[in-house]
Amino acid sequence: MPRAAELSIVLPTFNEAQNVPILIELLHETLDGIDWEAIVVDDNSPDGTTEAARGLARQDPRVRVIRRIGRRGLSGACIEGMLASSADYVAVMDADLQHDEALLPEMFAELKRGETDLVVASRKVEGGTIGEGLSKFRAWGSNIANSLAQKLLNVSLSDPMSGFFMIRREKAEEIAPRLSAQGFKILLDIVSSFGGRLRIKELPFTFRERQHGESKLDTLVTLDYFGLLLAKYFGNAISVRFLMFGLVGASGLVVHLIALRLFLVVGDYGFNLAQTAASFVAMTSNFFLNNQLTYRDRRLTGIKVIQGLLTFYAVCSVGVLANVGVAGLIYQDPAYWLFAGTAGAIMGAVWNYAASSALTWRKS
């Protein structure tokens, strides 16, 4: 009977069918002498990642597979993987071969000494480098993201954007209820949620170039990151999802004004008609952005997209009435126009968020 694992390596995956078998083989070579297991948490990849991982699991009891249906996102996958572990120590690393598995034994040894709660593989400490793993543009963006995290959240890590770390499982269990299942920067979420109470060690590593598949980073992920920063900055008083909804709403205002101008100048519409048309353009933009970003874990597909869009139109129409109604109750004097307008906008936003969550993107 195989011994219980003392180290679990959580591998969040989406479209990594080619990389997972290679990584598992590398783990066998690297972790000789350590009782380990790999927990592949796959977001129902269309490329057959789940099937590839299960094929490995049938031959190797060290490989476990979690297939997530109707739930997406790296942070959520990491949380589920960590909570599925019974080992004393849990590592999180990408399955795209960009993280150096050869560092795992040293990370493991650091934790076993008992003086550290979290070991982070850093590209920013002496000896670490981004190597060929990031383009110049992405490296620039990563530096900005690091700086924002350090300044806004008072995070002392040199590389809070790292997705490669190892933590004591009891610490992961302790903080899990406070973590956001959305987003992709689970390490930043963990460290900021502990508020300086973790004993942290950073080790250098070189970020390698991806060999197979495509990067999952895009513009929407950037918005997701800013939502996490704001949520943590305000002490989790406002959920990441609500902040994402608000950021999308702000982008909708820009879309609305551009569309309004086009309808007035190019289309030669009357103002009321142009305003109405621009509102529907903005609502449509907001719906698709929310579907891709804010509710990515409940993303609508197929015919449900049309049904969801119509529901969203209805929700937002009621939101306008709530906005105007609250503002009208407050507006008794022209001097209060700003307060009235702000209160109405907040009421409309809260209604739109609550109703959209319950009706348009309700949990199945």
C-alpha positions in Angstrom: 0.0 0.0 0.0 1.5 3.4 -1.0 2.3 5.8 1.7 0.3 9.0 2.2 1.7 12.0 0.3 3.5 14.6 2.3 3.5 17.0 -0.6 0.7 17.8 -3.0 1.4 19.7 -6.2 -1.7 21.5 -7.5 -1.7 22.0 -11.2 -4.5 24.2 -12.5 -5.0 23.6 -16.1 -6.9 24.8 -19.2 -5.9 23.4 -22.6 -2.6 21.9 -21.4 -3.0 18.3 -22.8 0.4 18.3 -24.3 2.2 19.7 -21.3 0.7 17.7 -18.4 2.4 14.3 -19.3 5.7 16.0 -19.7 5.4 17.8 -16.4 4.4 14.6 -14.5 7.5 12.8 -15.9 9.6 15.8 -14.8 8.1 15.6 -11.3 9.0 11.9 -11.1 12.6 12.7 -11.9 12.8 15.7 -9.6 11.0 14.5 -6.4 12.7 11.2 -5.9 12.7 10.4 -2.2 9.6 12.6 -1.5 6.1 11.1 -1.1 4.2 13.4 -3.4 1.1 13.6 -5.5 0.0 15.8 -8.3 -3.6 17.2 -8.3 -4.6 18.2 -11.8 -7.5 20.7 -11.6 -8.9 21.1 -15.1 -11.5 23.6 -16.1 -13.2 21.2 -18.6 -10.6 21.9 -21.3 -11.8 21.3 -24.9 -8.3 20.0 -25.9 -8.6 16.8 -23.8 -6.5 17.8 -20.8 -8.8 15.9 -18.5 -8.6 12.8 -20.5 -4.8 13.0 -20.8 -4.5 13.5 -17.0 -6.9 10.6 -16.3 -4.8 8.4 -18.6 -1.8 9.2 -16.4 -3.8 8.6 -13.2 -4.9 5.1 -14.3 -1.2 4.2 -14.5 0.1 6.3 -11.7 -1.6 6.5 -8.2 0.3 9.7 -7.6 -1.8 11.6 -10.1 -5.3 12.8 -9.2 -7.7 14.6 -11.4 -10.5 17.1 -10.6 -12.6 18.1 -13.6 -14.6 21.4 -13.0 -17.9 21.9 -14.8 -19.4 25.3 -14.9 -16.6 26.8 -12.9 -13.6 28.6 -14.4 -10.6 30.6 -13.2 -7.1 29.9 -12.0 -7.6 31.1 -8.4 -10.7 28.9 -7.9 -8.9 25.9 -9.4 -6.0 26.4 -7.0 -8.3 26.8 -4.0 -10.1 23.6 -4.9 -6.9 21.7 -5.4 -5.4 22.9 -2.1 -8.5 21.9 -0.2 -8.5 18.5 -1.8 -5.1 17.8 -0.4 -4.4 15.8 2.8 -0.6 16.4 2.7 1.2 18.6 5.1 2.5 20.8 2.4 0.9 22.1 -0.9 2.7 23.5 -3.9 1.0 25.5 -6.7 2.6 25.7 -10.1 1.6 26.2 -13.7 1.3 23.2 -15.9 2.7 25.0 -18.9 6.4 24.1 -18.1 7.4 27.7 -17.4 7.9 27.0 -13.7 11.1 25.2 -12.8 10.1 21.9 -11.1 13.7 21.5 -10.0 13.1 24.1 -7.3 10.4 22.0 -5.6 12.8 19.9 -3.4 14.5 23.1 -2.0 11.1 24.7 -1.3 10.0 21.5 0.4 13.1 21.5 2.6 12.6 25.1 3.6 9.1 24.4 4.9 10.1 21.2 6.7 12.7 23.1 8.7 9.7 24.7 10.5 10.7 28.3 10.3 8.7 29.2 7.2 5.0 29.1 6.3 5.3 30.0 2.6 8.0 29.6 0.1 7.8 31.7 -3.1 9.7 31.1 -6.3 10.6 34.7 -7.3 11.9 36.1 -10.6 12.9 39.3 -8.8 15.3 38.3 -6.1 19.0 37.9 -6.8 19.6 35.0 -9.1 16.0 35.0 -10.5 15.1 36.2 -14.0 12.2 36.3 -16.4 14.4 34.5 -18.9 12.6 34.0 -22.2 9.2 33.4 -20.5 7.8 36.9 -21.0 7.8 39.3 -23.9 9.1 42.8 -23.2 5.6 44.1 -23.1 4.4 41.5 -20.6 7.5 41.9 -18.5 6.8 45.7 -18.4 3.2 44.9 -17.3 4.3 42.5 -14.7 6.6 45.1 -13.2 3.8 47.6 -13.0 1.5 45.0 -11.4 4.2 44.1 -8.8 4.7 47.8 -8.0 0.9 48.4 -7.5 0.6 45.3 -5.2 3.5 46.4 -3.1 2.4 50.0 -2.7 -1.4 49.6 -2.4 -1.5 46.4 -0.3 1.9 46.8 1.5 3.0 43.4 0.3 6.7 42.9 0.9 7.2 40.2 -1.6 9.6 41.0 -4.5 7.4 39.1 -6.9 3.8 39.0 -5.8 2.7 38.1 -9.3 4.5 34.8 -9.1 2.2 31.8 -9.5 4.8 29.3 -8.2 4.8 28.7 -4.4 4.6 26.2 -1.6 2.6 26.6 1.6 1.8 24.7 4.8 -1.6 23.1 4.2 -3.0 24.3 7.5 -2.3 27.8 6.5 -4.1 27.3 3.1 -7.0 25.8 5.0 -7.1 28.7 7.4 -7.2 31.5 4.8 -9.3 29.7 2.1 -12.7 31.2 3.2 -11.3 34.7 2.7 -9.9 34.1 -0.8 -11.5 35.1 -4.1 -12.2 32.2 -6.5 -12.0 34.7 -9.3 -8.9 36.0 -10.9 -5.5 34.5 -11.5 -3.2 35.9 -8.7 -3.8 33.5 -5.9 -0.5 34.2 -4.2 -1.2 37.9 -3.9 -4.6 37.1 -2.5 -3.1 34.7 0.1 -0.3 37.0 1.3 -2.5 40.2 1.5 -5.3 38.2 3.2 -2.9 37.1 6.0 -1.9 40.7 6.5 1.8 40.2 7.3 1.2 37.1 9.6 3.0 34.7 7.3 6.7 33.7 7.6 7.8 33.9 4.0 11.0 32.8 2.2 11.7 33.7 -1.4 13.9 31.6 -3.7 15.2 32.6 -7.1 14.1 30.9 -10.3 14.2 31.5 -14.1 10.8 31.8 -15.8 11.0 29.5 -18.8 9.5 29.9 -22.3 6.2 28.1 -22.9 6.7 25.0 -25.2 3.2 24.1 -26.1 -0.2 25.8 -26.1 -1.0 29.5 -25.7 -0.9 31.9 -22.8 -4.2 32.5 -21.0 -3.3 36.2 -20.2 -5.4 38.8 -21.9 -6.8 42.3 -21.4 -9.7 41.0 -19.4 -7.3 39.4 -16.9 -5.8 42.8 -16.4 -9.2 44.2 -15.3 -9.6 41.2 -13.1 -6.3 42.0 -11.4 -7.3 45.6 -10.7 -10.6 44.3 -9.2 -8.6 42.1 -6.8 -6.3 45.0 -5.9 -9.3 47.2 -5.0 -11.1 44.5 -3.1 -8.0 43.8 -0.9 -7.3 47.5 -0.5 -10.8 48.0 1.0 -10.3 45.0 3.2 -12.7 42.7 1.3 -15.6 45.0 2.3 -16.6 44.9 -1.4 -16.4 41.7 -3.3 -14.1 41.2 -6.3 -17.1 40.4 -8.4 -18.9 43.6 -7.6 -15.8 45.6 -8.3 -15.5 43.8 -11.6 -19.1 44.6 -12.3 -18.4 48.3 -11.5 -15.3 48.4 -13.7 -17.3 47.0 -16.6 -20.0 49.5 -15.9 -17.4 52.3 -16.1 -16.3 51.0 -19.4 -19.9 51.0 -20.5 -20.1 54.8 -19.8 -17.3 55.3 -22.3 -19.0 53.1 -24.8 -22.3 54.9 -24.3 -20.7 58.4 -24.9 -18.9 57.2 -28.0 -22.0 55.6 -29.4 -24.1 58.6 -28.6 -21.7 60.9 -30.5 -21.8 58.6 -33.5 -25.6 58.4 -33.6 -25.9 62.2 -33.3 -23.2 63.1 -35.8 -23.0 60.2 -38.3 -26.5 58.8 -38.0 -28.2 62.3 -37.6 -30.5 60.8 -35.0 -32.6 63.0 -32.7 -31.2 63.2 -29.1 -33.8 61.0 -27.5 -33.4 58.3 -30.1 -29.6 58.5 -30.1 -29.6 58.3 -26.3 -31.8 55.2 -26.3 -29.7 53.5 -29.0 -26.5 54.3 -27.2 -27.9 52.9 -24.0 -28.6 49.6 -25.7 -25.1 49.6 -27.2 -23.6 50.2 -23.8 -25.8 47.5 -22.2 -24.7 45.0 -24.9 -21.1 45.8 -24.3 -21.5 45.4 -20.6 -23.2 42.1 -21.0 -20.5 40.5 -23.1 -17.7 41.9 -20.9 -19.4 40.7 -17.7 -20.0 37.3 -19.4 -16.3 37.0 -20.2 -14.9 38.6 -17.0 -17.2 39.2 -14.0 -19.1 35.9 -14.4 -16.5 33.8 -16.2 -17.1 31.0 -13.7 -20.8 31.1 -14.8 -20.2 32.0 -18.4 -23.2 31.7 -20.7 -22.8 29.9 -24.0 -25.0 28.9 -26.9 -28.6 29.9 -26.8 -28.2 30.9 -23.2 -26.2 33.9 -24.4 -29.3 35.3 -26.2 -31.5 34.5 -23.2 -29.0 36.1 -20.9 -28.7 39.3 -23.0 -32.5 39.8 -23.0 -32.6 39.3 -19.2 -29.8 41.7 -18.8 -31.6 44.3 -20.8 -34.6 43.9 -18.6 -32.5 44.1 -15.4 -30.7 47.2 -16.5 -34.0 48.9 -17.5 -35.3 48.4 -14.0 -32.0 49.7 -12.7 -32.5 52.9 -14.6 -35.9 53.3 -12.9 -34.3 52.6 -9.5 -31.6 55.2 -10.3 -34.0 57.9 -11.2 -36.4 57.1 -8.4 -33.8 57.3 -5.6 -32.3 60.4 -7.1 -35.7 62.1 -7.4 -36.5 61.4 -3.8 -33.2 63.0 -2.7 -33.2 65.9 -5.1 -35.2 68.6 -3.4 -32.8 71.5 -4.0 -30.4 72.2 -7.0 -27.6 72.3 -4.5 -28.0 68.6 -3.8 -27.7 67.5 -7.5 -24.4 65.7 -7.0 -25.4 63.8 -4.0 -28.7 62.9 -5.5 -27.1 61.8 -8.8 -24.5 59.7 -7.0 -27.0 58.0 -4.7 -29.2 57.2 -7.7 -26.2 55.7 -9.6 -25.2 53.6 -6.6 -28.7 52.3 -6.2 -28.9 51.4 -9.9 -25.5 49.7 -9.8 -26.4 47.7 -6.7 -29.8 46.6 -8.3 -28.1 45.7 -11.6 -25.5 43.6 -9.8 -27.9 41.8 -7.5 -30.5 41.1 -10.1 -27.9 40.1 -12.7 -26.3 37.6 -10.3 -29.7 36.2 -9.4 -31.3 36.2 -12.8 -28.9 36.5 -15.7 -25.9 34.6 -14.3 -27.7 32.6 -11.7 -25.9 29.5 -10.3 -27.0 26.3 -12.0 
